[in-house]
Amino acid sequence: MRSLFTFLYISLMVILLAGCGADAAMKKGNKFYALGEYYDAAGQYKKAYSQTKAKERPLRGQRALKMADCYRRINYTQKAIAAYNNAVRYKQADSTALFHLGQLLLKNGSYKEAEKVFVQLQDSMPNHPLVAAGLESARMAPRWKTDAALSGYTVKREDLFNSRRADYSPMLAGDEFDQLYITSTRNQAVGDELSGITGTKPADIFVATKDEKRKWQKPEAIESELNTEQDEGACSFTPDSKTMYLTVCKTDPNYPRFATIATSSRSDASWGKAQELVITKDTLSLFAHPAISPDGMWLYFVSDMPGGMGGLDIWRAQLTTSGIGALENLGEPVNTPGDEMFPTFRPNGDFYFSSNGHPGMGGLDIFIAKPAEAELTSAATDSLTAKKKSFDQRPQNYILSHPGAPLNSQGDDFGMTFEGLHNRGFFCSNRGDGRGWDHIYSFEKHEVIQTVKGWVYEQDGYELPQALVYMVGNDGTNLKLSVKGDGSFTEQIKPGVDYVFLGTCKGYLNHKEQLKVDTVKESEEYVLQFPLASITAPVLIDNIFYDFDKATLRPESTEALDNLIKLLNENPNVTIELSAHCDYRGPAAYNKALSQRRAESVVNYLTEHGIAADRLSPMGYGKEKPKTIKRKLTEKYDWLKEGDVLTEEFIKALKDEEQQEICNQLNRRTEFIVLRTTYGLFDEKGHPKEPPAPKENKEQEKEQADDADLF
């Protein structure tokens, strides 16, 4: 009898303690949930569920529902489905829970089961756009999978960039796209604590680079103040690559963690500490996934702030010199009552984003938005200007497309980044990962793309990163292109179009190139050079040759002289001094007379080919102006220093006879220097030949006039 009593007492205490333990776990779980720490909350809810008696069916169902919600948020898809099914079994699943179950079944590739759920939801949620999208997804996804080979995309998991944790949001950078920034929760991330949100380390930004053989290396942590013990990631760059926009999640043990957007500036090769960017005064909404438009004028981002269409929406803010300008929700057809995230641009102006609110294959699917003009009219299809500008100016005037499989899958697919104008690059996906962790994939779709790549640089020096290139085509194209840090630009061109390119830079003469584009069967890149002559410093005319001890121009000088004629015709308001120089050897008077005759020979050639004589001043200096060495020349002759002047004393001090001869060769040169840039602009009385336009809209008129005068 006593043993029976003891057994009953112990059993009762176990039941009571289990109940208390379950309640305590629920309280802890609710606290974690309120802070957004869904991984920790799920663990507590699971503990509470397992300690809840089977006969307490409603309570088990409610706790299963809480557990399911956490698993859904941290991408534990199969565990979330099991928990939702338990909630359904215990009759605790409302319409919202069934909707989430349907979405998860899509994400699991269980399309028939998902279709049943969405059909059932049509009764309780009639005409709901997300239910309709879910049902269409369940019916369309199998067809997209079957037609994957027809999409033209090839997809490959790139394990060189991946770790045993989550790796996502790739972003290509560098003038040659030789840097790949990724966000990762790998063990090398800063800090020791695990995130209560994901159960992994907080994310940091890592970068992979290509070696001298153009082969990718493993990602390394950014060695700067950029990464901290909180979450950083999902970065984007301004067109000049000097500013990074990124997402930061601050840690606070007492408040939910809201994502914010921050900026980091590059100093030399190092990124500075992230500084929060205040978009609005709203402190209760998240701001994440920044993307800069190709022209650098707009910041696209994700937010759940009031005024959206539901869930997470894509917004944009104008970037001005004084800070954030006008805000705008992209609206339909991009945004839906679901979640739209991870905006990005292909350099040709096409807009990419991911969504679970449009019909897709499950989870987040990648969608493409193209300007409606480019789809509806052949004139706009041929006009790069219309395609590149219409998205920025009228964000609701574009057409969406779903690229199908294999770019999309039943999992989450997002974070596109492109290798220039080509339809290839990287993205991320958690397809096939039971833990819901994302991994980096490469993609490529074969397209015949014709491009032009040009370099703008000093005629006898370095690249000019501050240059502008004007691109005009007979199809209506009219673009103003900024160059990269190496003075280069790349732009897509159309077959059958004739283009004119004008390289310009303050302090330099213009340089024009023409290009006629033929139809080709494979992608082709045309290369153009834009050597700009300085207005303020002597410019070497290379490859000018004279008969020995004479002023007679040799035939091989023709190409260089014809290029000079072209330059003068492209800059009709310029007058120049044409100078010839000798080395120090020989009588000074004789050398000066010889160099004068040589300068006159060049002037005679130019006037015979149509250049007005009063634009040319021949001058023979003999040995009076020895050459001053520029930095570029020290790369070829490392025994020379920038600023060295090749005087007779300098040359004779060189012990190497070969070096002495090289210096003498450098002194024997033909150059020109710009004297005026106003030739032909004024009449005899000094008045402008063409009166200035009225100054009603000075800024706009100046830009239009500048553009017109270039051609």
Sequence and secondary structure as in RCSB ss.txt:
>XXXX:A:sequence
MRSLFTFLYISLMVILLAGCGADAAMKKGNKFYALGEYYDAAGQYKKAYSQTKAKERPLRGQRALKMADCYRRIN
YTQKAIAAYNNAVRYKQADSTALFHLGQLLLKNGSYKEAEKVFVQLQDSMPNHPLVAAGLESARMAPRWKTDAAL
SGYTVKREDLFNSRRADYSPMLAGDEFDQLYITSTRNQAVGDELSGITGTKPADIFVATKDEKRKWQKPEAIESE
LNTEQDEGACSFTPDSKTMYLTVCKTDPNYPRFATIATSSRSDASWGKAQELVITKDTLSLFAHPAISPDGMWLY
FVSDMPGGMGGLDIWRAQLTTSGIGALENLGEPVNTPGDEMFPTFRPNGDFYFSSNGHPGMGGLDIFIAKPAEAE
LTSAATDSLTAKKKSFDQRPQNYILSHPGAPLNSQGDDFGMTFEGLHNRGFFCSNRGDGRGWDHIYSFEKHEVIQ
TVKGWVYEQDGYELPQALVYMVGNDGTNLKLSVKGDGSFTEQIKPGVDYVFLGTCKGYLNHKEQLKVDTVKESEE
YVLQFPLASITAPVLIDNIFYDFDKATLRPESTEALDNLIKLLNENPNVTIELSAHCDYRGPAAYNKALSQRRAE
SVVNYLTEHGIAADRLSPMGYGKEKPKTIKRKLTEKYDWLKEGDVLTEEFIKALKDEEQQEICNQLNRRTEFIVL
RTTYGLFDEKGHPKEPPAPKENKEQEKEQADDADLF
>XXXX:A:secstr
 HHHHHHHHHHHHHHHHHHHHHHHHHHHHHHHHHTT HHHHHHHHHHHHHTS TT HHHHHHHHHHHHHHHHHTT
 HHHHHHHHHHHHHTT   HHHHHHHHHHHHHTT HHHHHHHHHHHHHHSTT HHHHHHHHHHHHHHHHHHTGGG
S EEEEE TTS  SS EEEEEEESTTS EEEEEE STTSS SS  TTTSS   EEEEEEB TTS B   EE  SS
S  SSEEEEEEE TTS EEEEEEE   TTS   EEEEEEEEETTEE   EE  S S SSS EEEEEE TTS EEE
EEE  TTSSSSSEEEEEEEETTEEEEEEE  TTT  SS EEEEEE TTS EEEEESSSS SSSSEEEEEEEHHHH
H HHHHH HHHHHHHHHH TTSEEEE   TTTS SS EEEEEESTTSSEEEEEE TT TT   EEEEEEE    E
EEEEEEEETTS B TT EEEEEETTS EEEEE  TTSEEEEEE TT EEEEEEE TTB  EEEEEE    SS EE
EEEEEEE BSSS EE  S  B TTS  B GGGHHHHHHHHHHHHHSTT EEEEEEE  S S HHHHHHHHHHHHH
HHHHHHHHTT  GGGEEEEEEETSS  B  HHHHHH TTS TT B  HHHHHT S HHHHHHHHHHHS EEEEEE
ES TTSB TTS BSS     SSHHHHHHHHHHHHT 
